[in-house]
């Protein structure tokens, strides 16, 4: 065993010199987890001197995120197997949180008896900073996305926000329609005024009318004083009408008048109220189809469909899943005062393969579920909801390290082809590759094309 003090054995000085020349931090402990050696890089990363560290328990020096619940040295001494490249956080002597990658192994004497452990660790601060810069590159007004559909939306948002035109946002439940509506408001000249949101599908007509337009005292039983509606509250600002497709024909008529003339009457009033409000509407249904069916007014549709944003579902933008996972981990670390580092490769593989019928909201719920079960370190597959794990068990087996780069590329290509309705030329253009290269990859990966059975 390596001891860094006089009398520790022949060659100890030479061994200490060798350890000091290593770019990674290295320290050793005895069976009681008392530090017995501490190299120069370990001093630099932790801020603790060799003299301060030697003789202390390692948890008192490192104050790592896994010290109490998943100590790598305890694990390797218990299992007799090494721990490799585990990412954690430590707190240095100045209280700074530092990401490191650790590996640990048992130390044995000449007879094969375990007499302690050795741990090496590498400072990932620069990697973490680059990751944050990368994430910042793909973040726009609190919306995360590196995929082509999201980047195209990011290009449109500033232009749409700068106008005063009505906006229609279409997208499945959980795709973040309100987040886009808030982004439009926050980027607009109205940003200093109020953003008012209301879910039109959650209220019956009578309540929705009073919520939108307000009422005068005495308009109905228990109406003892005037109440301003959401339109009045949003004056000179923005009102977000979520699930606008659910409102009745009668309410559609009243809403059309506000959009056309900028006036409305509160319940029980005979006087019109003028408002200057920008309307952002949203729906999880195709309004054009509802107009064709006769359940949604055509004139109202044309009034709100001045600018239209179509939000992609999460399975159409799988490239964004790792970014979203990191965003939600950061969020729940703050909310729950935890210090989870991230997800394991196996967990990310499962998350990348899931189809997400609930879209981004479902992914957020999955991460929140994992936070309940994971006490520290990395989120492992066992921390995911059982339904997600069961779904992954039904798919072809993955390599032990998780989803391979080849499998990820196949998913990415298949998603692009699906987005373009099977048009491989258009998919190749989106992917930035030659169509002949795409055809070759389709054949190599045995990707199923729309209307074509997969090769058996």
N, C-alpha and C positions, 0 to 999 in steps of 0.2 A: 504493500500500500504506500501511497505517496504522502509523506508528511513534510510540512514546510517549517520545520524548526530544528534546532541543533540536535544531533543524535538520532535523527530519523532514519538513519541507515546509510550504507555506502552509496555514493552516486546521487544523493539527494540534491546537492547543489547543482550538478549538471542537469538533472531532471527538471529542477525549477527553472533553469535558464532556457531549456527547451520549451517548457510550457509558456514562458513569458514571450516567446517568439511567435506563438500561435495567434492568429487573428481573431479567433473565437474566445469567449470567456470560458474558463475551465476551473472547476473546483471539485474537491472530494470531501466526503463525509464518512464518519464511522457509523456503526450500527445504530447509534443513538441520534444520528443526523446532526452531529457536531462537525462543523467545518474544520478540515485538517489541512487543506491547501487552497490557495486562491491566487490565480495568475494575474498578470498585469492588465490584460484586456478586461477581466472581470472587475478589476478596480475602476477602470475607465467607464464601463457601462453602468455600474451600480452607484459609483461615487463613494463607495466604502473602501477604505484602505485595507491592505492585507492584514495588518496588525489588528484592525477593528473587527475583521470578519472571522479570522481564525479563533476557534474556541467558542463561537456562538452557534446556536441552532440556525440552520439555513433559512428557515421561515422568518426568523427575526431580521435577517439581512435582506432577503429578496422581497418579502411581503407581496408574493405573487398571487394572481387570481385563482390559482389552483392549490395553494398551500394547504388549506384546510380540508378541501373536498376531494382533490384528485392529484395529489403530489406525485410527480413523475418518479422521483427516487423511491418513494414508498411502493409505488406500483412495480417498479423493476426489481426491487428486493423481494417483494411478495411473489411475483410470477417467475422470477429468474430469467425474464426476457427483457431485452433492451426496449426503450421507448425512443422513437425516431421522429425528429422534426415536428414536434408538437408546438403550436403557436399559443403563447400566453402573454399576459402583461405583468410587469413587475413595477414596483414603486421605488424610485431611487431615493437617496438620502435627502434630496431637496423636495421630495413629494411629487415629482413628475412621473406620469404614467408612461412606461416605455414598452413597446411591443417587442418580444423576443421569440426566437425559435429555439427549442431546447431538445436535446437528446440525452438519454440517461442509460447507464448500464451498471451492473453489479461489479464490485471489486472482490477478487478471491485471493486467498493465500496459496502457497505452493501445494497444499493438500486439497485445494478445490473448495475450501470453506469460504462462505461469503463474509467478508469483514467490513464491508462498507459499500459506498457507491461513488460514481463519478458522473458529473453532469457537464455538458458543454452547451453554450448558448450563444446566439448570434443576434446582434442589434438589428431590428427591422424598422427602425425609425425612418430611414430614407425610403424604404419600400412603402411604408405606411403613408409617407408624405406624397410619394408619386401616385399611390392609389387614390388619395384624396383629390389630387389635382385631376386625375383621370375622371373621377366621379363628378368633380365640379364641371368638367368639360361637357358632361352629359346630363347636367341638371339645369333646368330652365324654369324660373319662377316656382320653385319647389316641386316641379314635375321631373321625374327621373326617366331617362330613355336614351339609349344609344342606337336603337334599331332605326332602320330607314323610315318606317311610317311615323315614328315619333320625331325624328329630325325634320321631316317635312312639315309636321305640325308646328314645331318650334319656329320654323322659318315664317309661318303664316301669322303666328300669334301677335307679334308686335304691330304688324300692319292692321290686323283686325282690331286690336285694342285701341289703336290710335284714332279709329273712326268712331262714329256714333251710331252705326248701323245695328239693327237687331241681329242676333246670332242664334242659330239653332245648332245645338250639340246633340248628335246621335251616337249612341253607344250602348252596349249591353250593360246590365247591372254590374256594378263593381269596377267599371273601367275608369272612374275618376272624373265624371262629368262636372261635379261641383268644383273640383280642384282646378279644372280648366276655366270654369266660369270665374272663379276668384282670380286666376292669373290674368284673365282679360281685364277685369276691373282694376287690379293692382298695377297693370301696365298702362292704364288709360289716363286721360286727363281728369277723370272723375275719381282718381284714387284717394283723394282727401275727403270724399263724401262716403256715405254709407253703402255697404254691400248687404242687401237683404235677401235671404233665401227662404223659399217656401216649397214644400212638397205638395203639389196639387192633387196627387193621387191619394193622399192620406186623409183627406177631409171630404165630408159630404158637401153638396152644393151650398146649403144654407150657411154652414160654418166657413166654407171657402170664400164666399162672397163677403162676409163680414171681416174675414182676415185680410182679404186683398184691398177692400175699399173702405173699411171702417164703418162706424155707425154713429148716429146722434142719440143723445139721451132721450129715452122714451120710445125708441124705435121698436122695442119689443120688451117683454117682461124681463125684469132685472137689468135693463140697460139704463142705469142710473146716471151715467155721465158719458160724455163723448169719448169715443175711442178712435184714434187715427189708424188707418189700415196700412198694409205693407207698402202700397204705392206711395202714400204720403210720407212714410218713414224713409223711403228710398229717393225722395225728391233730390234732383241734381246728382244722384248716384246711380247705382245699378241694382236691378231686381232680377233674381234668378228663379225662374219658374220651372221647377223640376217635375218630370212626368206630366208634361202639358197635354199629352195624348189622352189622359184620363178624365179631362174635364168635360162636362156635359155640353150639349149644343147651346143651351141658354147662357151658360157661362162663357162659351166661346164668343157669343155675340157681344157681351159686355166687354170682354177683353179686347175684341177687335176695335171697339169704339175708343178705348184708351190708347191703343196703338196708333189709330188713325188721327185722332183729334187731340190727344193729350189731356183729356178731361174725363172725370167720372163723378158719380154722385154717391156719397156714403148712404147706407141704409137709413131711411127716415128723414133724408134731407131733400129739399127741392132745389138746392143750389149746387151748381157744378164746381168742382175743384180742379184747378189746372196743375199739372205736374210735368216736370222735365225728367224723365227716367229712361235710362237705357235698359232694354229688356234682353236678357239672355235666357233662352228656353232650352229645355233638354227633354229627351225621350229615349226609352229603350226599345221603341217600336219604329218602324218605317212610316213616317207621317204621310208620305206620298201614297202608300198602299191604303192607309185609312181614308184619305181623300177619295181614292178610287172606290172604296166600299161605301162611301157616303156617311161615315161616322165622324169625319173631321172636316170643318168648313174649308173650302178651297181658298176663299179670300183671306182667311186667317193664316192658312198655310203659306201663301205667297207673302204675307206681311212679315212673318217671323223667319222665313227662309231666305233672308237677304244674304247673309253669310252663313255657310254651313261647315261644321267640323264633324268628321266621322272618326270616332275613336276606335282604334284597333283593340281586339280582345287580346288577353295576355298570351294565349297560345299562338297568336300571330306575331308576337314580338318576344320570343323566348330569350333573345340576346339580352333583354333587360332584366331577366330574373335575378342574376347575381347582384346587379346594382340595387334592385329593390330589396333583396334579402339584407344587404348591408344597411340600407336606409332603415329598415324596420328593426334590425338588431340595435342600431344606434338609438332609435326611438325608445325601445323597451328597456334598454340599459339605463336611459335617463329616467323613464317613468318608474321603473321598479328598483332603482339603485342597485343594479347588478353589473357584472363585468364580464359578460359572455364575449368570447373572442370572435366567433364566427360559426360557420358550418363545416362539417367534415366533407371530404370528397364524396363519400357514399351518400350523405344527405343531399348535397348539391345535385348529384346524379338523379336522385329520386325527384327532387323539386323541378329539375329541368325536363323530366319526362312527363310530369303530370299535365293534364289538359285544362285545368282551372275553369270549370263551368261558372265559378263565382268570381273569376278574373282577379284583379289586384287585391280586392277586398278579401278574397279567399286566401291568397298568399299571406296577407297580413295576419289573418286569423290563425293560419298554420304556425307562423313564427311566434305569435302570442301563446299558443298552446305549448310550443316547445319551451318557452321561457318558464312556464309553470313547472315543467318536469326537469329541466336542465339547471343544475345548481352552479355550474361554472365550466370554464373551458370551451370546448366546441360542442355545438348541437349535433348529436348523433342520430342515426335513423330511428333508434328506439324512442327518441323524444317527439317524433312526429305523430300526428293522429293515426290511429290504427287503419282508418280507411285509406289514407295515402300509402301506408306501407303495404296494405293488401293489394292495392292497384299495382304497385311496383312489382309485387311477387308474381303477377299474372303476365308480366312482360318477359321477353327473352333474357336470360341471365347476362349480367354485366361482368366485366373483369373485376378482380378483387379490389383494385384501386378505385373503382367507380366507373362512371361513364367515360369511354375513351374519346380522344379527339376526333377519331373517325366517326364515332356514333353521334357526337355533337354536330359535326359538319353535315352528316346525313339529315339530322333533324332540321338544321338551318336551311338546307337546300329544299327539303320537302315543304317546309313552311312557305318559302318564297314561291315555289311552284303553285301551291294552293292559293296563295294571295292573288296570283295572276290567272286563276282559273285554268291551270294546266298549260298556259302559254310559256314554253320553255325559253323562247328568245327573250321575252320580257323579264322572266326570272333571272336569266343570265345577266341581263343589263343591270338589274337591281343588285345582284351579287358582285358585279364588277369583274366578271370572268367571261371568257370567250364561249359562245354557245357550244362549240365542239368540246370544250373542256367540261361544260355542264353535262352534255350527253354522255361523255365518258364516265363521269362521276355517278350519274344516275344508274348506268349499267353496273358499275363497280359496287355501288352501295345497295343495289337491288331495290331502288326506291319505287314505291307504287305511285303511278301517275293517275290522275282522275280518268276513270273509264278504262284503265288498264290493270288487269290482275297482276299481282306480284309474282315474280318468277319463283317456282317451287324448287 
